[in-house]
């Protein structure tokens, strides 16, 4: 019987909980019955502003939510597709112009769009009082995934088809921070309906020049060797054919060993190419580091192969799936650290993958390697073929993230004629005796060749390669072709090369450095200093920071910045707010905080729409901390701990204002007016509770249970006041006296009795009687 009662109680409790949760669970499900989502194009047409952004932080905690349970998100702007003019009216921090706060997100169970930290979205927004708010023209309709297909639907609605974009131009600088630009046109018939920028601009090659090595220069591409040609419509780019043989010893860059942390940055246009793009091979025929393009399961794959001196890592090296368009310029960069490799493709980080072998088990590679564009040894596949604009090796793994910026600056300014753009190149301090100049890639090569397109069968032979043109450093070897009867014109008419050239390398040139290298720098054979990490300059005397000191900071020693007032951090990247930002705010510039909804800059002080009264303090959004004795949203309600009775009203702590007829600190005492007599107690205004022996509205009447006899008068509480000669509670007993009691109405005392006049009777003649028998006598 007892177990049955327990099960019944449990069933009732569960039923009650389910009934309580039903309104929450089904609050949005009811609306979804037969619901079909609105298309992205329709949402774009209805929204005031459409943009893509990354969510930096959401304020979902209970204290930050509004009464409607919505919350605010801080986002980093990628691109504005619609409403750019409206967005200009939204105030932003000048030090963080792409950071915005957008309110009115919420939980999906309430049909709101719920966004997550670190995720990218396309957001549909409206404005309210110079603030951004999520706009709902459909259930969950304020946000959607940031995908290429969704972006295309937005662009189609706004007349900004991505196919109208031209390709990004070449970077204006090869290091130290440059710009890239691109144009596009609006495809809508009525141009005034277009809400778009006509040109995009993004930063590129922001890595420092001191740590960068231009491999195009080391491979001799600027000299236009056999199989290398200028790209006519893109200054600074080169068309590499399969006939090109491009390689150079790595010792020209690193005399001792390859750093364990480095970056490789590339700007390239592929033409149906699968195979190795860039390799570092040892003299035994083994590839140690290689970048390979391939097709795997119908997806483009880029693979970073790494073999150390123990052949570790190898075939298990990281590979990345990606989207590459053929005949389209792409920028990608590898950031190689001791334990992982990061890939950045077209200014976005694709993925970070760790090496399968721990760093403690790997040995550093020596610099006795041959770097080549494509495989150095033919056993690894065909030569590389495509268009190449940039190939840079940097001594810092963090340089990959500075290859270009994903943040796009929309501008209406016209683009300069790309045909006149000059592309800066990286100088490597070559001496004046070098046969080529790194900055002179626009000049004609000193050694020329002619492309072979043999159509006539003519007997031809090559001479032996000539001695190297230099006894140290890098030089050139040449050879000549003899065909037919050694008639050169006949060979040329047949389309045969008459002369070929190749690079040759002897021992390092013994060249001293004057002045001497400082801070541990190594003097190279070119007479220049190879500086250790953290130093730069001709003599390695200038301290450098791997990340530029920010906000006006100054680099004073390797990776040590002196920060200006108002900033701190390793690179002066963190602003200081005094006092510190409260209530979940973030300091974005000295003395100024970015605050969540309901809190006010500069220090994120809470905002109470109704001011706190009676000495209360605002401690949260519309939340007051009240002084003792007060409660309420704005502390306007006093508290009387013992309450106010009989309709009394609490007007201050423990003080009641009483209605008419009541008094006391709690209005608990009624007031009778006139006051109750004979010690009667007032029960309610005008109502008295009388002591025994009293009655009447005011207890003014004396009450005796029996009537008083012999002229006695009721004195209250069932007692009579008796005249002389009588006694007892009711005056009913005769007191023994020696004489008559006082005779009234003219009566005479006779023998201790009163003899009454005619018309009166009683023991004292106190009664009037008209029919007295004695009178008849």
C-alpha positions in Angstrom: 0.0 0.0 0.0 2.8 2.4 0.9 4.7 1.7 -2.4 1.5 2.4 -4.4 1.2 5.8 -2.7 4.8 6.6 -3.6 4.3 5.8 -7.3 1.1 7.8 -7.4 2.8 10.8 -5.9 5.7 10.5 -8.4 3.2 10.4 -11.3 1.4 13.5 -10.1 4.7 15.4 -9.7 5.8 14.5 -13.2 2.5 15.5 -14.7 2.7 18.9 -12.9 6.3 19.5 -14.3 5.2 18.6 -17.8 2.2 21.0 -17.7 4.5 23.8 -16.5 7.0 23.2 -19.3 4.5 22.9 -22.1 4.1 26.7 -22.7 7.9 27.0 -23.1 8.5 23.9 -25.2 5.7 24.5 -27.6 5.9 28.3 -27.7 7.7 28.2 -31.0 6.6 24.7 -32.2 3.0 25.9 -32.5 4.2 28.5 -35.0 6.2 25.9 -37.0 3.1 23.9 -38.0 3.1 24.1 -41.8 5.9 26.7 -41.7 8.1 27.2 -44.8 11.2 29.3 -44.4 11.4 32.6 -46.3 14.1 32.6 -49.0 17.3 34.5 -48.4 16.5 36.8 -51.3 13.2 37.8 -49.8 14.8 38.4 -46.4 17.4 40.5 -48.1 14.7 42.6 -49.9 12.9 43.2 -46.6 15.9 44.0 -44.4 17.3 47.5 -44.0 20.9 46.3 -43.7 22.4 42.9 -44.8 26.0 42.1 -43.8 28.4 39.2 -43.1 30.3 39.1 -39.9 32.0 37.0 -37.3 30.5 36.8 -33.8 33.1 37.8 -31.3 31.1 37.6 -28.1 27.4 37.0 -27.0 25.9 38.2 -23.8 23.6 35.4 -23.0 23.9 35.6 -19.2 20.7 36.2 -17.4 21.8 39.6 -16.0 22.4 40.9 -19.6 19.2 39.8 -21.2 16.2 42.0 -21.7 12.7 41.4 -20.3 11.9 39.7 -23.6 14.8 37.3 -23.0 16.8 38.6 -26.0 20.5 39.3 -25.8 23.2 41.4 -27.6 26.2 40.1 -29.7 29.4 41.9 -30.6 30.4 41.2 -34.2 33.4 41.9 -36.5 32.2 43.1 -39.9 33.3 41.3 -43.1 31.2 42.9 -45.9 28.1 45.0 -46.3 25.7 43.8 -49.0 22.9 46.3 -48.4 22.3 49.4 -46.3 25.8 50.8 -46.3 24.5 54.4 -46.0 22.4 53.5 -43.0 25.4 51.7 -41.4 27.5 54.9 -41.7 25.0 56.6 -39.2 25.8 54.0 -36.5 28.4 55.3 -34.1 31.5 53.1 -33.8 34.9 53.3 -32.1 37.4 54.9 -34.4 40.0 52.4 -33.2 37.8 49.5 -34.0 35.7 50.6 -37.0 34.6 47.1 -38.0 33.2 46.2 -34.5 29.4 46.6 -33.9 26.9 45.6 -31.2 23.7 44.0 -32.5 20.8 43.4 -30.2 17.6 41.3 -30.3 19.1 37.8 -30.7 17.5 35.1 -28.6 16.9 31.4 -28.0 15.5 29.3 -30.9 12.8 27.9 -28.7 11.3 31.4 -28.7 11.7 31.6 -32.5 14.7 34.0 -32.3 18.0 33.6 -34.2 20.6 32.1 -31.8 24.2 32.9 -32.8 27.4 31.3 -31.4 30.7 32.8 -30.4 33.4 32.5 -33.1 30.9 31.6 -35.9 30.4 33.5 -39.2 26.9 34.5 -40.3 25.0 36.6 -42.8 22.9 38.9 -40.6 19.6 40.7 -41.5 19.5 43.9 -39.5 17.5 47.1 -38.9 18.2 50.3 -37.0 16.6 51.7 -33.9 17.8 55.0 -32.2 21.2 54.7 -33.9 21.6 51.1 -32.8 21.6 47.9 -34.7 18.9 45.3 -34.1 18.3 41.9 -35.6 15.3 42.0 -37.9 12.7 39.2 -38.0 10.6 38.9 -41.2 10.5 35.2 -40.7 11.0 32.7 -37.8 14.7 32.5 -36.9 15.1 34.9 -39.9 17.7 37.4 -38.5 20.7 35.2 -39.3 21.8 32.4 -41.7 25.0 30.5 -42.4 27.9 32.4 -44.1 28.3 30.1 -47.2 29.2 30.9 -50.8 25.7 29.8 -51.9 23.9 32.0 -49.4 26.1 35.0 -50.3 25.2 34.5 -54.0 21.5 34.7 -53.2 22.1 38.0 -51.3 24.2 39.4 -54.2 21.6 38.3 -56.7 18.9 40.2 -54.8 21.0 43.3 -54.4 22.3 43.2 -58.0 25.9 42.4 -56.9 26.6 39.1 -58.6 30.1 38.0 -57.5 30.9 37.2 -61.1 31.0 40.9 -61.7 34.1 41.2 -59.5 37.4 41.6 -61.3 40.3 39.7 -59.8 42.4 41.2 -57.1 45.2 43.3 -58.4 48.9 42.6 -57.5 49.9 43.7 -54.0 51.4 47.2 -54.1 54.4 46.2 -52.0 56.2 42.9 -51.6 56.7 43.3 -47.8 56.1 45.9 -45.1 52.4 46.3 -45.8 50.7 47.0 -49.2 47.2 47.1 -50.7 45.2 45.0 -53.2 42.1 46.3 -55.0 39.4 44.9 -57.1 36.4 46.4 -59.0 32.8 45.2 -59.6 29.7 46.6 -61.3 26.0 46.5 -60.3 23.9 44.3 -62.6 20.5 45.9 -61.7 18.8 47.8 -64.5 18.2 50.9 -62.4 21.6 51.9 -61.0 20.1 53.9 -58.2 18.8 50.6 -56.7 22.4 49.4 -56.3 23.7 49.6 -52.7 27.3 48.5 -53.1 30.9 49.7 -53.3 32.5 49.9 -56.7 35.9 48.9 -55.3 37.2 46.7 -52.5 40.6 47.2 -50.9 42.5 44.9 -48.5 45.9 44.9 -47.0 48.6 42.4 -48.1 52.2 41.4 -47.5 52.2 43.0 -44.0 55.1 40.9 -42.8 58.5 42.7 -42.1 61.0 42.9 -44.9 63.9 42.0 -42.7 62.8 38.3 -42.3 61.6 37.7 -45.8 63.4 36.1 -48.7 62.1 36.5 -52.3 62.6 33.0 -53.8 61.7 34.4 -57.3 64.9 36.3 -57.1 67.0 33.3 -55.8 65.5 31.0 -58.5 66.4 33.6 -61.2 62.9 34.0 -62.5 63.3 37.8 -62.9 66.0 37.0 -65.5 63.4 35.2 -67.7 65.3 31.9 -68.2 64.1 29.2 -70.6 60.4 28.5 -70.2 59.7 31.7 -68.2 57.7 34.7 -69.7 56.1 37.8 -68.5 52.3 37.8 -68.0 51.1 40.7 -70.3 48.1 41.8 -68.3 49.6 41.5 -64.8 52.9 43.4 -64.1 55.2 41.4 -61.8 53.7 38.0 -62.7 55.4 35.2 -64.7 54.2 32.4 -66.8 56.1 29.2 -65.9 56.1 26.5 -68.5 57.2 22.8 -68.1 60.4 23.5 -70.0 61.6 25.8 -67.2 64.2 24.4 -64.9 64.3 26.6 -61.8 66.4 25.7 -58.7 68.9 27.2 -56.4 70.9 26.0 -53.3 69.3 26.8 -50.0 72.7 27.8 -48.5 72.4 31.1 -50.2 69.7 31.9 -47.7 70.6 29.8 -44.7 74.3 28.9 -44.4 73.8 26.4 -41.6 70.3 25.0 -41.1 66.7 25.7 -42.0 64.7 27.3 -39.1 62.2 25.0 -37.5 59.6 27.8 -37.7 59.0 29.5 -41.0 56.4 30.6 -43.5 56.0 30.1 -47.2 53.7 32.6 -49.0 52.5 32.2 -52.6 50.4 34.1 -55.2 49.6 31.7 -58.0 47.2 30.9 -60.9 46.9 27.2 -61.7 46.1 25.6 -65.1 44.9 22.1 -64.6 48.0 21.2 -62.7 48.5 18.2 -60.4 51.9 17.6 -58.9 54.6 19.2 -56.8 54.8 23.0 -56.8 57.7 23.7 -54.6 60.4 21.3 -53.2 63.5 21.2 -51.0 65.5 18.2 -51.8 68.8 16.8 -50.5 71.6 15.7 -52.8 70.8 12.0 -52.3 67.6 12.5 -54.3 65.2 12.7 -51.3 62.5 15.4 -51.1 62.6 16.9 -47.5 59.9 19.6 -47.8 57.3 19.8 -50.6 54.0 21.5 -51.4 51.8 19.4 -53.7 48.5 20.0 -55.4 46.2 17.0 -56.1 42.6 15.9 -56.7 41.3 13.5 -54.0 37.7 12.3 -54.0 36.7 15.1 -56.4 38.1 17.7 -54.1 41.1 19.9 -54.5 43.8 19.0 -52.0 47.0 20.9 -51.0 49.5 18.8 -49.2 52.5 19.9 -47.1 55.1 17.1 -47.0 57.9 17.1 -44.4 60.7 14.6 -44.0 63.3 15.3 -41.4 66.8 13.7 -41.3 65.2 10.6 -39.7 62.5 10.5 -42.4 59.8 11.1 -39.8 56.4 12.6 -40.5 56.6 11.8 -44.2 53.4 10.4 -45.9 51.4 11.2 -42.8 52.1 14.9 -43.2 49.2 17.3 -43.0 46.9 17.8 -46.1 44.1 20.2 -46.5 40.9 20.1 -48.7 40.1 23.4 -50.3 38.3 25.1 -53.2 40.6 26.3 -56.0 39.3 27.9 -59.2 41.3 27.2 -62.3 42.7 30.2 -64.2 42.1 32.3 -61.1 44.6 34.1 -59.0 44.9 32.6 -55.4 47.0 33.6 -52.4 47.9 30.9 -49.9 50.5 30.7 -47.1 51.8 28.0 -44.9 52.8 28.9 -41.3 55.1 26.1 -40.0 55.7 25.9 -36.3 57.5 23.3 -34.3 54.4 21.1 -33.8 51.8 22.2 -36.4 51.2 23.8 -39.8 48.5 26.4 -40.6 47.1 27.0 -44.1 45.8 30.4 -45.1 43.9 30.4 -48.4 42.8 33.7 -50.0 43.2 35.6 -46.7 41.2 33.1 -44.6 42.6 30.6 -42.3 41.5 27.1 -43.6 42.8 24.8 -40.9 45.5 24.1 -38.4 46.9 20.6 -38.3 49.5 19.1 -36.0 52.5 17.1 -37.2 52.0 13.4 -36.4 55.5 13.2 -34.9 56.2 15.2 -31.7 58.8 18.0 -32.0 61.1 16.2 -29.5 61.4 13.3 -31.9 62.2 15.4 -35.0 65.6 16.7 -35.9 66.2 20.1 -37.7 67.0 20.0 -41.4 70.4 21.2 -42.6 70.6 23.9 -45.2 72.5 21.6 -47.7 69.3 21.3 -49.8 68.3 22.3 -53.3 65.2 24.4 -53.6 63.2 24.1 -56.8 60.0 25.1 -58.5 58.4 21.8 -59.1 60.4 18.5 -58.4 64.2 18.8 -58.5 64.4 15.1 -59.4 62.2 13.8 -62.3 61.2 10.7 -60.4 58.7 12.8 -58.4 56.6 13.8 -61.4 56.3 16.5 -64.0 57.5 20.1 -63.8 55.3 22.8 -62.5 53.2 24.8 -65.0 51.2 27.9 -64.2 51.4 31.6 -63.5 53.4 32.8 -60.5 53.5 36.2 -58.9 55.0 35.7 -55.4 57.0 33.1 -53.7 58.4 34.2 -50.3 60.1 32.3 -47.5 60.0 34.0 -44.1 61.8 33.2 -40.9 58.7 33.6 -38.8 55.7 31.1 -38.7 53.4 34.0 -37.8 54.1 35.8 -41.1 51.6 33.5 -42.9 48.7 35.3 -41.2 50.1 38.6 -42.5 50.1 37.5 -46.1 46.8 39.3 -46.6 43.9 40.5 -44.6 40.3 39.1 -44.8 39.0 42.5 -43.7 37.9 44.4 -46.8 37.7 48.2 -47.0 34.9 49.2 -49.3 35.7 52.4 -51.1 34.4 54.4 -54.1 37.8 55.7 -55.2 39.0 54.9 -58.7 41.7 52.2 -59.3 45.0 53.3 -60.8 45.8 51.9 -64.2 47.1 48.4 -63.3 49.5 48.5 -66.3 51.4 51.3 -64.6 51.6 49.6 -61.1 55.2 48.9 -60.0 55.6 45.9 -57.8 58.3 46.3 -55.1 60.6 43.3 -54.6 62.6 42.1 -51.7 66.3 42.9 -51.6 68.7 40.3 -50.3 71.9 42.3 -50.2 73.5 40.7 -53.3 76.9 42.1 -54.1 77.6 44.1 -57.2 79.3 41.2 -58.9 76.2 39.1 -59.0 75.0 38.4 -62.6 71.4 39.5 -61.9 69.8 42.2 -59.8 66.9 41.2 -57.6 65.1 44.5 -58.2 65.7 44.4 -62.0 63.1 41.9 -63.0 61.8 44.1 -65.8 65.0 44.2 -67.7 66.0 41.7 -70.4 68.0 38.7 -69.3 71.8 38.7 -70.0 71.6 35.1 -71.2 68.9 34.4 -73.8 67.4 31.2 -75.1 64.9 30.4 -77.9 61.9 28.1 -77.3 62.2 24.9 -79.2 59.3 23.9 -81.5 60.9 21.3 -83.7 59.0 20.7 -86.9 61.9 19.7 -89.2 64.1 16.7 -88.6 67.5 18.2 -88.6 70.5 16.5 -87.1 71.7 18.6 -84.1 74.2 18.2 -81.3 75.0 20.3 -78.1 78.5 21.3 -77.0 79.7 20.6 -73.4 78.7 23.0 -70.7 81.1 25.9 -70.4 83.0 26.5 -67.1 81.0 28.4 -64.4 81.3 32.1 -64.9 82.3 32.6 -61.3 84.7 30.8 -59.0 82.6 31.5 -56.0 79.0 32.2 -55.3 76.4 31.7 -58.1 77.3 31.9 -61.8 76.2 30.8 -65.3 77.1 28.0 -67.6 76.3 28.0 -71.3 76.3 25.6 -74.2 75.8 25.9 -78.0 73.9 23.7 -80.5 75.3 22.7 -83.8 72.8 21.4 -86.4 73.2 20.3 -90.0 76.3 21.7 -91.4 76.7 24.1 -88.6 74.6 26.8 -90.3 73.0 28.7 -87.5 70.4 30.3 -89.7 69.1 26.8 -90.7 68.8 25.8 -87.1 66.9 29.0 -86.2 64.6 28.5 -89.2 63.9 25.0 -88.0 62.9 26.5 -84.6 65.8 25.0 -82.7 67.5 26.7 -79.7 71.0 27.9 -80.6 72.1 28.5 -77.0 71.1 27.5 -73.5 72.2 28.7 -70.1 71.9 27.3 -66.5 72.9 28.4 -63.0 76.0 27.0 -61.4 77.2 27.2 -57.8 80.8 27.0 -56.5 82.0 27.4 -52.9 80.9 30.5 -50.9 82.7 33.7 -51.6 84.9 34.8 -48.7 83.7 38.3 -48.2 84.0 40.0 -44.8 81.5 42.3 -43.2 82.5 45.8 -42.4 81.3 47.0 -39.9 81.1 43.7 -38.1 77.8 41.9 -37.4 76.4 42.5 -33.9 74.2 40.6 -31.6 75.3 37.2 -32.8 74.8 37.9 -36.5 76.6 35.8 -39.1 78.6 37.3 -41.9 77.4 35.7 -45.3 79.5 35.2 -48.4 77.8 38.2 -50.0 79.3 40.5 -47.4 76.1 41.0 -45.6 75.0 40.0 -42.1 72.5 37.2 -41.4 70.8 38.4 -38.3 69.4 36.1 -35.6 65.8 36.3 -34.7 64.9 39.5 -33.0 67.5 41.8 -34.8 67.8 43.4 -38.2 69.7 46.1 -40.0 72.9 46.0 -42.0 74.9 45.1 -38.8 72.0 43.4 -36.9 72.0 46.3 -34.5 68.3 47.1 -34.7 66.0 45.2 -32.4 62.8 43.8 -34.0 59.6 42.5 -32.7 58.0 39.5 -34.5 54.7 41.4 -34.4 54.9 45.1 -34.9 54.4 47.1 -31.7 50.9 48.4 -31.9 49.2 51.7 -30.9 52.3 53.8 -31.1 54.5 51.3 -29.1 58.3 51.2 -29.8 60.4 48.0 -30.1 63.3 48.3 -27.7 64.7 44.7 -27.7 63.6 41.5 -29.4 59.9 41.0 -28.9 59.9 43.7 -26.2 57.8 46.8 -26.8 57.7 50.0 -24.8 54.0 51.0 -24.8 52.6 54.6 -24.7 50.3 55.7 -21.8 47.0 53.8 -22.0 48.3 50.6 -23.5 49.9 47.4 -22.2 50.6 43.8 -23.4 53.5 42.2 -25.2 52.9 44.2 -28.3 50.9 47.1 -26.7 47.8 45.5 -28.1 45.7 45.9 -24.9 44.1 49.2 -24.0 43.9 50.2 -20.4 40.7 51.5 -18.8 40.9 53.1 -15.4 38.8 52.2 -13.6 38.4 48.8 -15.2 35.4 48.0 -17.4 32.7 46.4 -15.4 29.7 44.3 -16.1 31.3 42.2 -18.9 32.5 45.2 -20.8 35.8 45.2 -22.9 38.3 48.0 -23.0 38.7 49.0 -26.7 40.7 52.2 -26.2 42.2 54.0 -23.2 39.4 55.0 -20.9 36.6 53.7 -23.1 34.8 50.4 -22.8 32.6 48.5 -25.3 29.6 47.6 -23.1 26.8 45.0 -23.3 23.2 46.1 -23.7 22.0 48.0 -20.7 25.3 49.4 -19.7 26.8 52.8 -20.5 30.3 53.8 -21.6 32.9 54.8 -20.7 33.1 52.4 -17.8 30.0 50.2 -18.5 28.1 51.7 -15.6 24.6 50.1 -15.4 21.6 52.1 -16.7 18.3 52.2 -14.8 15.5 53.7 -16.9 13.6 54.5 -13.7 16.0 56.3 -11.4 16.6 54.5 -8.1 14.8 56.4 -5.3 15.1 56.8 -1.5 18.9 56.4 -1.6 19.0 53.3 -3.8 21.9 52.5 -6.1 21.7 51.2 -9.8 23.8 48.0 -9.8 22.5 46.4 -13.1 20.4 47.1 -16.1 17.1 48.3 -14.6 18.2 46.8 -11.3 18.4 48.9 -8.1 20.0 48.0 -4.8 17.7 49.6 -2.2 18.4 51.1 1.2 17.1 49.1 4.2 13.4 49.6 4.5 12.7 50.0 0.7 11.9 47.5 -2.1 10.7 47.7 -5.7 12.3 48.1 -9.2 13.2 51.7 -8.4 13.2 51.4 -4.5 10.0 53.4 -4.3 8.1 51.0 -2.1 8.7 51.4 1.7 8.6 48.2 3.8 6.6 48.0 7.1 7.9 44.7 8.6 4.8 44.0 10.7 2.3 45.3 8.2 -0.3 48.0 8.3 -3.8 46.9 9.4 -7.3 48.1 8.9 -6.6 49.8 5.5 -3.5 51.6 6.7 -0.8 52.5 4.1 3.0 52.1 4.6 4.5 55.6 3.8 8.0 55.0 5.1 10.0 52.2 6.8 7.8 50.8 9.6 5.6 53.9 9.5 1.9 53.5 8.6 -0.6 56.2 7.6 -3.9 55.2 9.3 -7.5 55.8 8.0 -10.0 57.7 10.2 -10.9 55.7 13.3 -7.6 53.9 13.8 -4.2 54.7 15.3 -0.9 53.1 16.3 2.3 52.2 14.4 0.4 49.5 12.6 -3.0 51.1 12.6 -4.1 48.3 14.9 -5.8 50.3 17.6 -9.4 51.6 16.9 -10.4 55.0 18.2 -13.9 55.6 19.7 -15.2 59.2 19.9 -16.5 60.0 22.3 -14.3 57.7 24.4 -15.7 54.6 26.1 -16.7 55.2 29.7 -16.3 53.2 32.9 -13.1 51.6 31.6 -14.8 50.2 28.5 -12.5 49.1 25.6 -12.9 50.4 22.0 -13.2 47.4 19.6 -13.9 49.4 16.4 -14.6 53.0 15.7 -17.9 53.8 17.6 -18.0 50.3 19.2 -17.2 49.8 22.9 -16.7 46.6 24.8 -18.2 47.3 28.4 -17.0 46.0 31.7 -19.5 43.8 33.6 -22.2 45.9 35.1 -22.2 48.6 32.4 -24.0 49.0 29.0 -24.8 51.5 26.4 -22.9 52.7 23.3 -20.3 54.3 25.5 -20.7 52.0 28.5 -22.4 54.9 30.3 -25.3 52.9 31.8 -25.0 50.9 35.0 -26.5 47.4 34.8 -27.9 45.2 37.7 -29.2 41.8 37.0 -32.1 42.3 39.5 -34.0 45.5 40.3 -33.0 47.4 43.4 -35.6 47.3 46.2 -36.7 49.8 48.8 -35.4 52.8 46.9 -32.0 51.4 46.2 -30.1 52.7 43.2 -28.0 50.4 40.8 -24.3 51.1 41.3 -23.1 48.7 38.6 -21.8 45.1 38.5 -25.0 43.8 40.1 -24.8 46.0 43.2 -27.3 48.5 44.5 -26.7 51.6 46.6 -29.3 51.2 49.4 -31.0 53.9 51.4 -30.7 54.0 55.2 -32.5 51.2 56.9 -31.9 48.7 54.1 -29.1 46.4 53.1 -28.2 43.5 50.8 -27.1 43.3 47.2 -30.6 44.3 46.0 -31.5 46.4 49.2 -34.1 43.8 50.0 -33.1 43.4 53.6 -34.2 45.7 56.4 -31.4 47.0 58.5 -32.4 46.9 62.2 -32.6 50.4 63.4 -33.8 52.2 66.5 -35.8 54.6 64.6 -37.7 54.9 61.3 -35.9 55.3 58.1 -36.3 58.6 56.5 -39.9 59.0 55.6 -40.6 60.6 52.3 -43.5 62.7 50.9 -44.6 64.1 54.3 -44.8 60.7 56.1 -44.4 60.6 59.9 -42.4 58.1 61.9 -44.6 56.1 64.3 -43.2 53.2 66.2 -40.2 52.8 63.8 -42.6 52.8 60.8 -43.5 55.6 58.5 -47.1 56.7 58.4 -47.7 58.0 55.0 -49.9 60.8 53.8 -52.9 60.1 51.7 -51.9 59.0 48.2 -48.5 57.5 49.2 -47.4 54.1 50.3 -44.2 52.1 50.8 -41.9 51.6 53.7 -40.7 55.1 53.3 -43.8 56.5 51.6 -41.8 56.6 48.4 -44.7 55.3 46.3 -47.6 57.2 45.1 -50.8 55.3 45.3 -54.3 56.6 44.7 -56.3 53.5 45.9 -54.6 53.0 49.3 -57.0 51.0 51.6 -55.6 52.9 54.5 -56.8 56.1 53.0 -60.3 54.8 52.8 -60.3 54.2 56.4 
